[in-house]
Structure formats: C-alpha cells, structure tokens
Amino acid sequence: MTKCLFLFALLLAGCVAAPAPLPTVEVGATQTAAPTVMGAPDAQLFASLEPGPSLSPTIDVEPAPSPSASPPTGPAIAAGTYSVAALLDLLPVAIELRTGYDRDLFETWIDANGDGCNARKEVLLRDAVVAPTVGAKCALTGGQWVSPYDGQVFNDASLVQIDHVVALAEAWDSGASMWDSTRRTLFANDLSLPWSLLGVSGATNEDKGDKDPADWLPPRSEFVCTYLGDWLSIKVTWRLAIDQREKDAIAAHAECAPTTTRVSASRP
C-alpha cells in the first residue's frame, strides 16, 4: 500500500509543471513584470508595443522671433512737398542689418545718358556756382563749388568729393540688400533727385562716412534742416526703412518741423 502511494505521488508530480516565470519588457534600465493581457498569444506582443508618453510634463513654447533680415519697405506715395515730420511718419521702423554688404555691389559713376560725362561729372556740372569749361572726355577746368556741409569753397573739381547723402552701406542696411544689381546701380547714380548726390568737401565726406543722422549732421548749422529733409525724402522715394535710433535723432530736431522738402514718385 505504501509503495502504491509513493508511485502515485511521483506520477502526480510529473503531470503538474511548475508555473513559468512572467515575461519581462525593458523600460529604461528597469526590468518589470509584463502586464497581463487577456487573449494575448504570447509575450512577444509586449516587445512590439510603442512606448507610452513620458511621465514628465512638457510645455510647447513658440520660438522667439528673430530680427528680420529683410526690412520692410515703405508704401509708395505721390510726388510733392512734405514737412520733415510728415516724411518721418511715412517711414517704416526696422532693425538695420549689415550682413553681406560690399560696396562693389553698387556700381558707381556710370554714364547713363551716354554724353561722355559720368554721374560724378554730372553732379559737378550741376552744383557748380561758377560753371567749369568742359573739354574732351568731360574734362573739367575752372569752375567753383561751395560745399553745403561746411561752406568750403573749391576752384578745382578734383578737390570736390561726391557724397551719397544716404550712404550706400546705410541703404543696404535699410532695404537695398533686397534689391537686384540694376536697382542698386540706379540708386548709386541717382541724378533724378538733385539732393541724393552732393558735391562736398573731402573733410566732411570722410567724417560722415556711412553714418546716419543719429551719429552725424552737417557742421554748417543752417544746412541741418535741409539735410534731414533730403535724407528723409531719399528714404521715402526709394522706400527704405529707418531704425528707431535714427528716427528719434531726427524727431529731436523739432525746429525742422515746418521745413518742407521735395519727394519724387516712389521707385517701384
């Protein structure tokens, strides 16, 4: 009887297998028991599941806007006479960027009308208070010029420098970087605005450089309001922008408010 019981116990042990350990899935570096899924054929299902959302809360933050590399251009306006204050209000305010500037991107002193006198010579002929003699290849002899910036008088054309009232670098910073080469050439040789290119003394031209009115104004005080009006009319005509510091500096000259200045039809 004892022998039969012993054989029965061995037989029972062979028929009942020990439970297999639960399969595991890897979460980070932690091994955890796989959850029970009713009807799952096997533990491989768990290894194919997409990971769930992070337990750490997240906040979507829009990136801060960066300064535009393309300053806005102003609206086209009708040609006419405007006060300095009115012109100032017409200009869009934008951050100025010098990136990519090269003076060679502006071709200067072309002979647009093919008369043998380039833009520099045309300005000298226009601004002379005593007309020079024009020789072969537009060589100028004699004549007299007065620099509007400081009142210096010159009797030799070679001593007169031609200033871009709105410097080429300043134009680039405030919108000309978006222009094509043709438009930049037109700006650099613009004789349609008599106040865009001026014959001035070398000393004032070099002192001014590419500064805007926040950093430079003509030393001849009686020309300051005219200069500011010309500066603004050029920017409005060519639909350039103005930066805040520049605008504040011009606005500080309240005595120029009644002054009127000319504006040609805005360039397309």
C-alpha positions in Angstrom: 0.0 0.0 0.0 2.8 2.4 0.9 4.6 1.6 -2.3 1.4 2.4 -4.4 1.0 5.7 -2.6 4.6 6.6 -3.4 4.2 5.7 -7.1 1.0 7.8 -7.3 2.8 10.8 -5.8 5.6 10.6 -8.4 3.1 10.3 -11.2 1.2 13.3 -10.0 4.4 15.4 -9.8 5.2 14.6 -13.4 1.8 15.8 -14.6 1.8 19.2 -13.0 4.5 21.5 -14.2 5.8 24.4 -12.1 4.5 27.8 -13.3 6.8 29.6 -15.8 8.1 33.0 -14.8 6.3 36.0 -16.2 8.0 37.5 -19.3 9.6 41.0 -18.9 9.9 44.1 -21.0 12.6 46.7 -20.7 11.6 50.2 -19.6 14.7 52.3 -19.4 17.1 50.3 -17.3 14.4 48.8 -15.1 13.1 45.2 -15.6 9.4 44.9 -14.7 6.9 42.1 -15.0 4.8 42.3 -18.2 1.2 43.2 -17.6 -1.4 40.5 -18.2 -3.2 40.9 -21.5 -6.3 38.8 -21.9 -6.2 36.9 -25.2 -2.5 37.7 -25.9 -1.0 34.8 -27.8 2.5 35.2 -26.2 4.8 37.6 -24.5 6.2 38.9 -27.9 3.3 41.3 -28.1 4.7 43.4 -25.3 8.1 43.8 -27.1 6.3 45.3 -30.1 4.2 47.9 -28.3 5.1 51.6 -28.9 6.4 53.3 -25.7 3.9 55.3 -23.9 4.1 59.1 -23.2 6.7 60.4 -20.9 5.6 60.8 -17.4 7.4 64.2 -17.3 5.1 67.1 -18.2 6.1 69.1 -21.4 5.2 72.6 -22.5 5.2 73.7 -26.1 6.9 77.1 -26.4 7.0 79.1 -29.6 10.5 80.2 -30.6 11.1 83.9 -30.1 11.0 85.8 -33.4 14.4 86.8 -34.8 15.1 90.2 -36.4 14.1 90.1 -40.0 16.9 90.0 -42.5 14.6 91.8 -44.9 13.5 95.1 -43.6 10.0 96.1 -44.7 9.7 98.8 -47.4 7.5 101.8 -47.2 4.4 102.5 -49.2 4.5 104.3 -52.5 3.5 108.0 -52.1 2.7 110.7 -54.6 5.4 113.2 -55.6 5.1 116.5 -53.8 6.3 118.7 -51.0 6.1 117.4 -47.4 7.2 118.5 -44.0 10.1 116.7 -42.3 7.6 115.5 -39.6 5.3 114.1 -42.3 8.1 112.2 -44.0 9.3 110.8 -40.7 5.9 109.3 -40.1 5.9 107.6 -43.6 8.9 105.5 -42.9 8.7 102.0 -41.5 10.9 101.3 -38.5 13.1 98.2 -38.8 16.3 96.8 -37.4 19.2 97.5 -39.7 21.5 94.6 -40.8 24.9 95.0 -42.5 25.2 91.3 -43.3 26.5 90.7 -46.8 27.3 94.3 -47.6 30.1 95.1 -50.1 30.5 98.5 -51.8 31.2 96.7 -55.1 27.6 95.6 -55.1 26.7 99.2 -56.0 28.2 100.2 -59.4 29.1 103.9 -59.2 29.7 106.7 -61.7 28.1 105.3 -64.8 27.3 107.5 -67.9 23.6 106.8 -68.0 22.8 109.1 -70.9 25.9 108.4 -72.9 27.0 112.0 -73.2 30.6 111.3 -72.1 30.1 112.6 -68.6 29.6 110.1 -65.8 27.4 110.7 -62.8 30.3 112.3 -60.8 30.9 114.8 -63.6 27.2 115.5 -63.9 26.9 116.4 -60.2 29.9 118.7 -60.5 28.4 120.4 -63.6 25.0 120.7 -61.8 26.4 122.0 -58.5 29.0 124.5 -59.8 28.3 128.1 -58.7 30.7 129.1 -61.5 30.4 126.8 -64.5 33.6 125.0 -65.5 34.8 124.5 -69.0 34.0 121.1 -70.4 36.8 119.5 -72.5 37.4 116.2 -74.2 36.1 113.2 -72.3 34.3 115.6 -70.0 37.5 117.0 -68.5 36.6 120.0 -66.3 38.7 123.1 -66.0 38.0 126.2 -63.9 34.7 126.5 -62.2 33.8 126.9 -58.5 32.0 124.9 -55.9 30.7 125.5 -52.4 30.3 122.5 -50.0 26.9 122.8 -48.5 28.0 120.8 -45.4 30.6 123.3 -44.2 30.7 126.2 -46.7 34.2 125.5 -48.0 34.9 126.9 -51.5 36.8 125.0 -54.2 38.1 126.2 -57.5 39.3 122.7 -58.6 36.9 120.0 -59.4 39.3 117.3 -58.4 39.1 118.5 -54.8 35.3 118.1 -54.6 34.0 114.8 -53.4 30.6 113.4 -54.3 28.6 112.3 -51.3 25.7 109.8 -51.3 23.5 111.6 -48.8 22.1 108.3 -47.8 25.3 106.3 -47.8 25.4 103.0 -49.8 26.0 101.0 -46.7 23.1 102.7 -44.9 20.9 102.0 -47.9 21.9 98.3 -47.8 21.2 98.2 -44.1 17.7 99.6 -44.5 16.4 97.7 -47.6 18.8 97.7 -50.5 20.1 94.3 -49.6 16.8 93.0 -51.2 17.4 94.8 -54.4 18.8 93.5 -57.6 22.0 94.9 -59.1 20.1 97.1 -61.6 18.2 98.9 -58.8 21.3 99.3 -56.7 23.1 100.9 -59.7 20.2 103.3 -60.2 20.4 104.3 -56.6 24.2 104.8 -56.6 24.0 107.1 -59.6 20.6 108.8 -59.0 20.5 112.2 -60.7 16.7 112.3 -60.7 16.8 113.5 -57.1 19.1 116.6 -57.1 19.5 116.1 -53.3 20.7 112.5 -53.5 24.3 113.2 -54.6 26.1 116.3 -53.4 29.5 117.8 -54.2 31.1 118.4 -50.7 34.4 118.9 -49.1 36.6 115.8 -48.5 36.8 116.5 -44.8 33.1 116.4 -44.2 32.5 113.5 -46.6 35.2 111.4 -44.8 33.9 112.5 -41.4 30.4 111.5 -42.2 31.3 108.1 -43.8 28.3 105.8 -43.6 26.7 107.4 -40.5 23.1 108.2 -40.2 21.7 111.4 -38.6 21.9 109.8 -35.1 25.7 110.0 -35.4 26.4 112.8 -37.9 24.9 116.1 -39.0 26.5 118.8 -41.2 28.7 121.2 -39.2 27.1 124.1 -41.0 24.0 124.5 -38.8 21.9 126.4 -41.3 22.0 123.3 -43.6 20.9 120.8 -40.9 17.2 121.0 -41.6 17.7 120.8 -45.3 19.9 117.8 -44.9 17.4 116.0 -42.7 14.6 116.7 -45.2 16.8 115.4 -48.0 17.7 112.3 -46.1 14.1 111.5 -45.4 12.9 112.2 -48.9 15.5 109.9 -50.3 14.4 107.1 -48.0 10.8 107.7 -48.8 11.3 107.9 -52.5 13.4 104.7 -52.6 11.1 103.0 -50.0 13.8 102.3 -47.5 13.3 101.8 -43.7 14.6 103.7 -40.7 15.8 102.4 -37.4 14.4 103.6 -34.1 17.6 105.4 -33.0 17.7 107.2 -36.4 14.1 108.2 -36.1 14.5 109.5 -32.6 17.5 111.6 -33.5 15.6 113.2 -36.4 12.5 113.8 -34.3 14.6 115.6 -31.8 15.0 118.4 -34.3 11.6 119.9 -33.7 12.7 123.2 -35.3 12.7 121.4 -38.6 9.0 120.5 -38.4 7.8 123.4 -40.6 10.5 122.8 -43.2 9.2 121.4 -46.4 11.2 119.1 -48.7 10.7 117.5 -52.1 9.8 113.9 -52.8 9.8 112.3 -56.3 7.4 109.5 -57.1 8.4 106.4 -55.2 10.5 103.9 -57.0 8.8 100.6 -57.9 
